[in-house]
Amino acid sequence: MPKCIPCLGQDIKTAILNGITAPDIHALLDTIADCQQPREITFCGTKGKRGKSAYNLFISRCMKGKVKSFGQAPEVMRGCAREWREQKR
């Protein structure tokens, strides 16, 4: 998979430069690569994975060791959810 390279199209850079006169912005825009299309913008970055909620952690801990077969899972899950609701009171 090719590495993502952030870029701004020439039309976008020009619009920014016409609207902002600060020299540091001009220098910053010079460091950003030009996109192939004049009105293209490419952002690169990683999306962080959302952490587990308190509920997810509780249910995970509650169900471990209680489920011996796949058929037991729904009943154990209901019991764990009941415990969660009682704990929250």
N, C-alpha and C positions, 0 to 999 in steps of 0.2 A: 504494500500500500504506500503510495507516495506521501512524502511529508507535506503537511499543510504549510503554505507560506502566506501570511497575511498580506493583503494588498488593497490599494484604493485606486479606482479609475481616475484618469486625468481630469474628467469633468468634475468629479467630486472634489479632488484636490484643489482645482481652480476655484470652485465655489467657496470652499473653506478659506482659501487664501484671500479671496476678495472680501470676505466678511470679517476676517480677523487680521489685525495688523501687528500683533505681538510677534517679535522676532523668534522667540523660543518655539512658537507653533510652526513657523516656517521651517526651522531647523528640524523639528520633529517629523513633519510631513516629508522632508527630504530623506529620512531614514526608512520610510515605508515604501515597499516595492510598488511599482505600477502594475495594475491588473491589465489583462489583455483587452477587455471591453472598457470603454471610457466611463460607463456608469455602473461598474461592478464594484462590489465590496466583498472581501473575503475575510472573515474572522476565524481565528484559530484558537483553540484552547480545549481544555479537557473539562468535561462536566464532572463535578465531584459526585461521588456516590452518596446518596442520602443514608445517614446513619439509622440504625434500628431505633424505633421508639421504645419507650418504657414498656408499653404493652407487648411489643414483639419480643423483647428480652424476657419478660415475665412468662409469656406463653411458651417460649422455647425451653426455658428452665423447667417449667411445670410439666411439660409433656415428655421430657427426656426421662427414660427409665420406666414410664408408665405404659407406653405403647409397646405391646409385644407383637401385635399383628396389625396389618393394614385395616382390618375390619373394626378394630378397637378405637382407631383414631378419632372418629366423629364424637363418640361419647366422652372420651378423655378431653377433647377440645372443649366440649360444652362444660365439663366440670372445671377446667382451667379458666374459662371465661367467667363462670360463676364466681370462682375464687377471686379473680381480678376485680369484679364489680364489688364484692364484699370488702376487699382490701381498700378500694378507693373511697369507701364511705367514711 
